[in-house]
């Protein structure tokens, strides 16, 4: 009886995976890039403001400059597309750098051509 349960589970998993291979995929959490770019002010905007506009970051880290200066870095990303045709994939990323006081000091962003 256990082998039937395992077989049924494996079959369901196989069907689910093959369905994903031809369907749409999403990676990360979508975020409003224009909410950030229209409101952010380097040297003034705080971590709390960025979180209120974009939500929690997908990743956090530290950026160390060649001068030794350290910045906390938040990363947001979102990608979507069709598994069968990755050339149509859309990707946007945003990396925000904060000083030790939690103030935005810079950012890098990428977005699909418009």
N, C-alpha and C positions, 0 to 999 in steps of 0.2 A: 504494500500500500504506500510506503514511503517513496518508492521509486516512481510511482505515478504522480505524486505531489512534486517531486523534483523535476520530472519530465515536463509536467504542465508549467511549472515556474520557468524552466529553461525555454520552453516554446514561447511563452508570453514575453520573456525578455528579448528573444530573438526577433519577434515580430515588432516589438517596440523600437529596438535599435534600427532595424531596417526601415521603419517608418521615418525615423529621424534623419536617416541618410539622404532622403529626398525632400525633406521639409526645411522649414526655416529654423535658424538658430539665433539665439541671443546670448551674449556674454557680457557680464557686468550689469550695472543698473543705469538706465537712461537718466540723464540729467539735463537741466536747462542751461545750456552754455550762454545764452543771451542774458539770463538773469545774472550771471557772474560778470560778463564783459561790460554790461551797461552800468553796474553798480560798484565794481571794485575800484579802489584807489590805493595805489602803492604807497606804503608808509602810513596808512590810516585805517584801512579795513582790518577787522579782527577775525580770528578763528571762528568765533561764535557767529559772526555775520555770514561767513562762507558756509558754515554748517546750516544756517537757517535757509540759505538760498538753494543749496545743493544736497543737503542731507549728509549722512556719514560718508567718509571717503571709502573707496574700495580697498585702499592700501595706505599705509603710512611708512615713513622712513626718514632718513637723515641724508642731507646733501652736504658734503664737505668740499669747499672751494679750494683751489690751489694755494690760496692765501692762508688757509687754515680756518676761515670763517665757516661756521656750521649753521645750517638751516633745517628746521623740521619741514618735511615735505609730505603733502597729501596728494594722492593720485585718484582720479576719477576716470573711468573708461566705460565705453559701451560700443559693442559691435553687433551687427546683425547682417544676415544674408541667407542665401540658399545654399545648402550643402552641395548640391549638384553643380553649382556655378559660383565658385568663390570669387570670380572676377567682379561680381556685382555686390561684394561685401562693403558695408558702410562702417567706418570706424571713427570714433572721436575720443580724444583723450585730453585731460587737463591735469597738470601738475602745478600745485600751488606751494610756494616757499614762504615759511613764516620765520621771523626772528625769535629770539628767546623770550620775548614778551608777547608772542602770539599775534604779531602784526604782519600783514602781507608785505613781502619785500620783492616778489617777482612771481612769474608764472610762465609756463609753456603750454601751448595748446595746439591741437591738430583737429581738423574736421574735414568732412568730405567736401569736394568742390561743389559750388552752388551754381 
